[in-house]
Amino acid sequence: DYDLYVRYTAERKDRNERKKLLANATRNWSDNSSFVIVKEPRAGSCMASLAGHGRAKRSTCYDLLPNNAKGPVMVVLPAGKFKKPFAIGKFELMADHFNRFCKSTNTCKPGPARSRKLPVTGVSLAQAKAYAQWISKLTTATQGSPVLYRLPTTEEWAYAAAADGEQPEQKSFNCRVSSGGNIIKGHALLSANTGKENGWGLVNHIGNARELATSGATALALGGAFEDALTNCGVDTKQPHSGTPDALTGFRLVREISG
């Protein structure tokens, strides 16, 4: 009953039916010493039951920050070859989200308001990791239990970007197309929330801004950027990254799923 209750909650099923299922679970397991009653998951919570359904808006998730501000929108991925499902940013991290970090910590200068929906670029590997630590601390305090955000490993990023082969048409990526010396496509960064999704709901995983990921102590920039030729933009596009800021590189975060 409880597993069904969690699934019904994730799918936004009828509230009365959810209450009935929770009551049944509580009654049937009340004599079990390991049974703990938990509160109903908040709408939008990142749960394993959302895995693989990130293309549906109701199956995306996010954490609440202080003052009921929403954290980055995430999609939950099936465990696959990993030990358990995990969430990853649906979009490249937007400048708006990074600006909150800058204002809160006074460790960086917020970008202009006009670019708040663009992917944040011009940040170092250290700053990206600091942002992950900052939002982990905030959401842990808000949720009352440990929450961990971090940069993806190169394996996690490639798995999320590949989405079991379900990709939009290549022409939809913000990569460079030229003809006769004129740039037809790939002029500049586009808003992080524009573009076609892959099968698991990731947007701009190829092109737009290339994205930081780690492999041990090594950093790489993955997926290509808007300045890269369309023929060189893909899930397998990668290059070593020094960790210093540049105008083409941004990031999206992984959020670990408990349980």
C-alpha positions in Angstrom: 0.0 0.0 0.0 2.8 2.4 0.9 4.6 1.9 -2.4 1.4 2.5 -4.3 0.8 5.6 -2.2 4.2 7.0 -3.1 3.5 6.3 -6.8 0.1 8.0 -6.6 1.7 11.0 -5.0 4.3 11.3 -7.7 1.6 11.0 -10.4 -0.6 13.7 -8.6 -3.5 11.2 -8.2 -6.6 11.9 -6.2 -5.7 13.2 -2.7 -8.5 11.2 -1.0 -7.3 8.0 -2.6 -3.7 8.8 -1.5 -4.9 9.4 2.1 -6.8 6.1 2.0 -3.7 4.2 0.9 -1.5 5.8 3.6 -4.1 4.9 6.2 -4.1 1.3 5.1 -0.3 1.2 5.2 -0.3 2.7 8.6 -2.9 0.2 9.9 -1.3 -2.8 8.4 2.3 -2.1 9.5 1.7 -0.3 12.9 3.0 -3.4 14.8 6.3 -3.4 12.9 9.0 -1.8 15.0 10.8 -0.5 11.9 7.8 1.2 10.5 7.9 5.0 10.5 5.1 7.3 9.4 6.3 9.9 7.0 4.6 13.0 5.8 3.2 13.2 2.3 5.9 14.1 -0.2 5.7 17.8 -1.3 4.5 18.3 -4.9 7.6 18.6 -7.0 9.8 16.5 -4.7 12.6 14.5 -6.3 11.7 10.8 -5.9 12.9 7.6 -7.5 9.4 7.0 -8.8 9.8 9.8 -11.3 12.7 8.1 -13.0 12.6 8.2 -16.8 9.6 10.5 -17.0 11.3 13.9 -17.1 9.7 14.9 -20.4 6.4 15.3 -18.6 6.2 18.6 -16.7 4.5 17.0 -13.7 7.4 14.5 -13.5 10.1 17.1 -13.1 11.2 18.1 -9.6 12.9 20.8 -7.6 13.9 21.7 -4.1 12.7 24.7 -2.1 15.1 27.3 -1.0 14.5 29.9 1.8 11.5 32.2 1.2 9.9 29.4 -1.0 12.2 30.1 -3.9 12.6 27.2 -6.3 15.9 25.5 -7.0 16.9 24.3 -10.4 14.4 22.1 -12.2 15.6 18.5 -12.2 14.7 15.2 -14.0 15.2 11.8 -12.3 17.0 9.1 -14.3 16.6 5.3 -14.1 19.5 3.7 -12.2 20.8 1.9 -15.3 24.4 0.8 -14.6 24.5 3.0 -11.4 23.5 1.8 -7.9 20.4 3.9 -7.8 18.4 6.6 -9.7 19.7 10.1 -9.6 18.5 13.5 -10.7 20.2 15.9 -13.1 19.4 19.4 -14.2 16.8 19.5 -16.9 18.4 22.7 -18.1 22.0 24.1 -18.0 22.1 26.1 -14.8 20.6 29.5 -15.5 22.4 32.8 -14.6 19.4 33.7 -12.5 20.1 30.7 -10.1 23.9 31.5 -10.0 23.1 35.2 -9.3 21.3 34.2 -6.1 24.5 32.4 -5.0 26.6 35.5 -5.8 24.3 37.8 -3.9 24.1 35.4 -0.9 27.8 34.6 -0.6 29.4 37.8 -1.9 32.0 35.6 -3.7 31.1 36.7 -7.3 29.4 39.4 -9.2 25.8 38.8 -10.4 25.3 39.0 -14.1 22.9 41.5 -15.8 19.2 40.9 -15.4 18.7 40.6 -19.2 20.7 37.4 -19.2 19.1 35.7 -16.3 17.6 32.8 -18.4 20.9 32.2 -20.3 23.1 29.4 -19.1 25.7 30.8 -16.7 29.2 30.7 -18.2 32.4 32.4 -17.3 32.6 30.5 -14.0 35.4 28.4 -12.8 35.3 24.7 -11.8 35.8 25.9 -8.2 32.9 28.2 -8.4 30.7 25.5 -9.9 31.6 23.2 -7.0 31.0 26.1 -4.5 27.5 26.6 -5.9 26.8 22.9 -5.5 27.9 23.0 -1.9 25.9 26.2 -1.2 22.6 24.8 -2.6 23.1 21.5 -0.9 23.4 23.3 2.5 20.3 25.4 1.8 18.1 22.6 0.7 19.3 20.4 3.6 18.3 23.1 6.0 14.9 23.6 4.3 14.1 19.9 3.9 15.4 18.8 7.3 17.4 15.9 5.9 20.7 15.6 3.9 20.5 16.7 0.3 23.6 16.5 -2.0 24.1 18.4 -5.2 27.4 18.0 -7.1 28.8 18.1 -10.6 28.1 15.0 -12.7 30.8 12.5 -13.4 31.6 12.1 -17.1 29.8 8.7 -17.0 26.7 10.2 -15.4 26.6 13.0 -17.9 27.0 10.8 -20.9 24.3 8.4 -19.6 21.9 11.3 -19.0 22.6 12.9 -22.4 22.3 9.6 -24.3 18.9 8.8 -22.8 18.9 5.3 -24.3 19.3 6.8 -27.8 16.2 9.0 -27.7 17.5 12.2 -29.2 15.9 15.2 -31.0 16.8 15.9 -34.6 20.4 17.1 -34.8 19.3 20.3 -36.6 17.6 21.4 -33.4 20.8 21.8 -31.5 22.3 25.3 -31.0 25.6 24.5 -32.8 27.2 26.4 -35.7 26.0 26.0 -39.3 27.8 28.2 -41.9 27.4 28.6 -45.6 29.6 30.6 -47.9 31.4 32.2 -45.0 28.1 33.3 -43.4 26.9 32.0 -40.0 23.4 30.6 -40.4 23.0 29.1 -36.9 25.0 29.2 -33.8 25.4 32.9 -33.4 25.3 33.1 -29.6 24.0 31.4 -26.4 20.2 30.9 -26.2 18.0 30.7 -23.1 18.7 27.5 -21.2 15.0 26.6 -21.3 14.6 26.7 -25.1 15.3 23.8 -27.3 14.2 20.2 -27.8 14.3 17.5 -25.1 16.0 14.1 -25.2 14.0 11.1 -24.1 14.6 11.8 -20.4 13.8 15.5 -20.6 17.3 17.1 -20.8 17.4 20.3 -22.9 20.6 21.7 -24.6 22.7 18.8 -23.5 24.3 19.2 -26.9 25.4 22.6 -28.0 24.6 26.0 -26.5 27.1 25.9 -23.6 29.4 23.0 -23.2 29.1 21.5 -19.7 31.6 20.7 -16.9 31.9 17.2 -15.6 34.5 15.4 -13.6 36.5 12.2 -14.1 38.5 11.7 -10.9 40.6 14.8 -10.5 40.2 15.7 -14.2 37.6 18.2 -15.5 36.1 17.9 -19.0 33.8 20.1 -21.0 31.1 18.0 -22.7 28.5 18.3 -25.4 30.0 21.1 -27.5 29.0 24.8 -27.6 27.2 27.1 -30.0 30.5 27.9 -31.7 31.2 24.3 -32.5 30.3 23.0 -36.0 27.0 21.0 -36.0 29.0 18.0 -37.3 31.2 18.1 -34.2 28.3 18.5 -31.7 27.2 15.3 -30.0 26.9 13.3 -26.8 30.5 12.1 -27.4 31.9 15.6 -27.9 34.4 16.3 -25.1 37.6 18.1 -24.4 39.9 18.6 -21.3 39.1 21.7 -19.3 41.6 23.6 -17.2 39.0 24.7 -14.6 39.4 28.4 -15.4 36.4 30.5 -16.5 35.6 30.9 -20.2 32.6 32.2 -22.1 31.6 28.9 -23.6 31.4 26.6 -20.6 28.6 26.2 -18.1 27.3 23.3 -16.1 24.2 21.4 -14.8 24.2 19.6 -11.5 23.4 16.1 -10.3 21.2 15.7 -7.2 21.5 12.4 -5.4 18.2 10.6 -4.5 18.0 9.1 -1.0 16.5 5.7 -0.3 
